[in-house]
Structures are given as C-alpha cells and as structure tokens.
Amino acid sequence: MLRINPSSDLDRFDTLRSDFIRFGCATHPHHLVEQPAMTGHGDPGNAPRNLVCTLPGRYTPQLVVATSYAVHGASPANWPDAVLLPILFQSLQAQMRNFTWVFAELAGDEGVSTFFNSLRSGPPPMAIIVLDGVGTTPPHFGATGPRGDLQVHRILEEQARRIAELQGFGGSRSDHKQNREATPSLFGAPLADAAHEIPRVVVYSTPGPPLTPAAFHHDFELLAYYFCAVDLNLNPLAGTPD
C-alpha cells in the first residue's frame, strides 16, 4: 500500500476505496460512503469525491479521523497519511469501541468544506483527529479548538503525552506546549474554519528524512494506541470522564 503512490486523485480514490473494502468497510450506506465534494452547483457526477468509512461503536457519538488524499490544491496530501486510515480502521476492529469512529479521506480543500458542512446536519463529533504529514520524524500532537469542554481537551492532550512517553519522546509539558504552537499545513484555514467549534488534534511530523517503512510502522502503532486510549478515556455519554 505504501509503495503504490498513484499520481492522480481518481487513482488515489480508487486505491483507498479498494483498501477500505478489503479491510472490511463494506459499501453499505452507513459504512462506506462516497461523498461528492461540492462547493458550487456543478455536476455531482463529475465532482471529486470524499471517501467516508464509519466503524460503529457501542454509542453514537463520533470521533472523526481525517486527512486529504488530493495531489493538488492549497494543501497537497501526504500519501502515507491517506494510507494509514484504512489500516487504522482495520486495527480498531480488534475489540468493541465505545465511540463510533469515522475515517474521512477528503478530496482537497473542496472535500474539507463539503465534509465539515455535512457534519452540521447532526450532533457534532466529540473530537476530530487530523493526520498531516506523519511518518518522517517522531510525530507531534497539536491540540486546539474551543476550550469550553476542558475535560475533553485534557484527555486529548494527556493521552497524547502519555503515548509519546511510552514511545520514548516528547514527554515533557514544555515540549507538548511547543508542539501545539506549530501550524501544520492541513491545519490551516480550510480545516480550521470548517471545524472551529469542535475540539481537534493534529498529528504531524516536522520536515526530516524521507519516509521509511520502519517509521511508518512506528507511527501506525503510536496512533493505534492513541485512538484506543482516547476511546477508553472519553465518556461517550457525557463528554467527560467517569
């Protein structure tokens, strides 16, 4: 999966769709959805498409994992980020989840706008986790968004710090604060504006050496642990710890 880096957005979409289906996200309306990325009144049949895979949990509140797969646009995608989503979807099936997890492969800036506009039709997710260029250096966690639900923010940040400590990096509070002050590309205007009312975390790498399979596998394990920790520590019934 990692070695295949399609050059066109359509080929990327088809590859990711096949990966999700192969890992068990069936083409049922409530599990794998192709969402036309529309910002105007063009033909939906010709619009680029988001790919949204839903993994049900015990409860309906959602945790969203999002990235962009588009080659072109204001924030060109990092292919390893897109590849990680189907693999993380598969890993979370190992045991029952408290939350319903939504994995969103977004078609560039139009896809970001379309997806987050669609979230406004129902209850907002508990949190959004964005992948933006992982796999080259030890990942950083940047948390932001409204501070109204401090307990949600505390859990998102504390679990990120705890998992980082287990992985042997980024364990101090000062390091974590410094990481949160960075501004990764996908965390710029399109996504931040669309999700400004929802607590969110961006997982990203700083510029470094080229991606290696070992670094990719390391980041996959870290994210899988982090997702499980967040799922266990957030209360899906109230948004606060028990």
Protein Blocks (a to p, Z undefined) as FASTA:
>chain_A
ZZpccfbfklmmmmmmmmmmmnopacbfklbccddddfblcdfklpccddddddddfblb
dcdddddfbfbdjbdcdfklmmmmmmmmmmmmmpccfbdcdddddehjklmmmmmmmmmm
mccdfbdcddehihkbccddddedjfklmmlmmmmmmmmmmmmmmnopakbfklmmmmmm
pccfklmmmlmmmmmmbccddddddddddddfklmmmmmmmmmmmmmmmmmmpcfknopa
ZZ
